[in-house]
Structures are given as structure tokens and as C-alpha cells.
Amino acid sequence: MSRIIRTEPNAILSKAVEYHGFIFTQGVVAKDLSQDINGQTKDVLAQLDAILEEHGTDNTRILQAQIWLKDIADRDALNTHWSAWIQEGLAPARACVQAVMADPRILVEIMLTTTK
């Protein structure tokens, strides 16, 4: 039976789950919610880098991204940082939608599915 690795599980979620070489991240939000969309996006991408590194992979292996924005008008700002973060030609399948966030200070949340 294949082993399921759960990173930092708590009562409701794990930071990431690894199974058969696939890594599924939690929805990641900025640690400092006082930042604008630029700061929050950079923070989220840095956290995702750390999660992927912890599982022995990186952002060149992302298969799918789900992105939620508090205000879809922030999409261009998000895409500026996203495009710099993703290597050319390696963009994953992606959805980016406007959503009501769990905390009104959250401007962006990103969840990834990747592989090793």
C-alpha cells in the first residue's frame, strides 16, 4: 500500500499531502495580511517555494494552480509576480477567480498540485 505523507497536519487540514509523487498544497495565504496585493502575492509564492522544496520539488513541476482573489481587478498585479515566478514554457493549468475570502484582509490565496 502506498504511503501518504501529510505535512504539518492539524484538526482540519495539512500544509501539504504527498502521494505517489504528487504534492497537493493547502490554500496558501500571506502571513502578513496588512500588505497590498503585491506584498501578499510575493509572500504566498515564497511560502509555496518552501513547501515544494520540503517535498523535493519546485515550481517547474506544477501541474495545476487554483487562485482566489478578493478582487479580480488585482489579477494584473498577481500575474506580474506569477509570470516572473513561473519559468517560460512551464505554466500549469490554472484557474483564477474572485471569491469571498475567509478573512477580509486576505487578498490572494493559491493552491497547487505538483509532482516530483
C-alpha positions, 0 to 999 in steps of 0.5 A: 500500500502506498504511503501518504505523507501529510505535512504539518497536519492539524484538526482540519487540514495539512500544509501539504499531502504527498502521494505517489509523487504528487504534492497537493498544497493547502490554500496558501495565504500571506502571513502578513495580511496588512500588505497590498496585493503585491506584498501578499502575492510575493509572500504566498509564492515564497511560502509555496517555494518552501513547501515544494522544496520540503517535498523535493520539488519546485515550481517547474513541476506544477501541474495545476494552480487554483487562485482566489482573489478578493478582487479580480481587478488585482489579477494584473498585479498577481500575474506580474509576480506569477509570470516572473515566478513561473519559468517560460514554457512551464505554466500549469493549468490554472484557474483564477477567480474572485471569491469571498475570502475567509478573512477580509484582509486576505487578498490572494490565496493559491493552491497547487498540485505538483509532482516530483 
